Amino acid sequence: MILHSVTRARIGSEAEPLVVIDGFSREPEVLRRAAAEAVFASAGQHYPGVRADLPDAYLRDQLPLVARALGRDFGPCRRIRVVDAQFSIVTIAPESLDIRQRVPHVDAYGRDRIALIHYLSPTHRDGTAFFRHRGTGFETIDETRAPAFFSRLGSEVEAIPPEGYIADDTALFERTAVIDAEYNRALLYRSYVLHSGAITPDALLSPDPAVGRLTVTAFLAIE
């Protein structure tokens, strides 16, 4: 019995593939119980919140579905390698964000690197937004674009310091797409697409997995 549905789209003028999988896990409540027992700690400088280890079986069980969902949209795929995967909860107040957390970002430069986000909160609808940098027109950042992008962005941020989370159009970035968080929904997209958590100003930023914006964030390499 198929419990999930897969929707495919292309986003922005660069037409990058985006896959939305509803009903991603057969047992999302088991994951929520595991998160309730997990030990969360600060994620460091880049992710605005806390993270914890996943159950060992999570990606082993989910990777076959991920492989089918990727299809041919992301190029040939004989094997999927897990680079990193953890429970994640956004907790940092907008006024306390590091400057790097106030602008869209990329997680890797290669076309073979895939980001997975799995929404596990029944109440939060703050999903993920994708952006075009107005100054350069870039929607993706690879190694060849990175020097020009970061040089331009650095001067822009100095002139117009961004405030809080970015969830919509700003003076520096145009939103090209947004996907709302739905319980047990997952997204797949290339890690070099400019994106950000679409965190609204009134979002509940609790570190408690039972009430906070609980997700799984994973980074994969296709080979």
MOTAHU-V311963 format. One record per backbone hydrogen bond with DSSP energy under -1.0 kcal/mol. NH is the residue of the N-H (numbers start at 0). CO is the residue of the C=O. If there is no record, write none. Layout:
# MOTAHU-V311963
nh=NH co=CO
nh=NH co=CO
This chain:
# MOTAHU-V311963
nh=4 co=21
nh=6 co=19
nh=8 co=17
nh=10 co=15
nh=14 co=11
nh=15 co=10
nh=17 co=8
nh=18 co=187
nh=19 co=6
nh=20 co=185
nh=21 co=4
nh=23 co=183
nh=30 co=26
nh=31 co=27
nh=32 co=28
nh=33 co=29
nh=34 co=30
nh=35 co=31
nh=36 co=32
nh=40 co=50
nh=42 co=48
nh=48 co=46
nh=49 co=88
nh=50 co=40
nh=51 co=86
nh=57 co=54
nh=60 co=56
nh=61 co=57
nh=62 co=58
nh=65 co=61
nh=66 co=62
nh=67 co=63
nh=68 co=64
nh=69 co=65
nh=70 co=66
nh=72 co=69
nh=74 co=71
nh=80 co=220
nh=82 co=218
nh=83 co=218
nh=85 co=216
nh=86 co=51
nh=87 co=214
nh=88 co=49
nh=90 co=47
nh=91 co=47
nh=95 co=92
nh=96 co=93
nh=100 co=97
nh=101 co=98
nh=104 co=194
nh=106 co=190
nh=112 co=109
nh=113 co=219
nh=114 co=188
nh=115 co=217
nh=116 co=186
nh=117 co=215
nh=118 co=184
nh=119 co=213
nh=127 co=178
nh=128 co=195
nh=129 co=176
nh=130 co=193
nh=131 co=173
nh=132 co=137
nh=133 co=171
nh=136 co=132
nh=140 co=191
nh=145 co=141
nh=148 co=144
nh=149 co=145
nh=150 co=146
nh=151 co=147
nh=152 co=148
nh=153 co=149
nh=154 co=150
nh=155 co=151
nh=156 co=152
nh=157 co=153
nh=158 co=154
nh=159 co=155
nh=169 co=172
nh=173 co=131
nh=175 co=129
nh=176 co=129
nh=178 co=127
nh=180 co=124
nh=183 co=118
nh=184 co=181
nh=185 co=20
nh=186 co=116
nh=187 co=18
nh=188 co=114
nh=190 co=112
nh=192 co=189
nh=193 co=138
nh=194 co=104
nh=195 co=128
nh=197 co=126
nh=198 co=196
nh=202 co=199
nh=210 co=207
nh=211 co=207
nh=213 co=211
nh=214 co=87
nh=215 co=117
nh=216 co=85
nh=217 co=115
nh=218 co=83
nh=219 co=113
nh=220 co=80
nh=221 co=111
nh=222 co=78
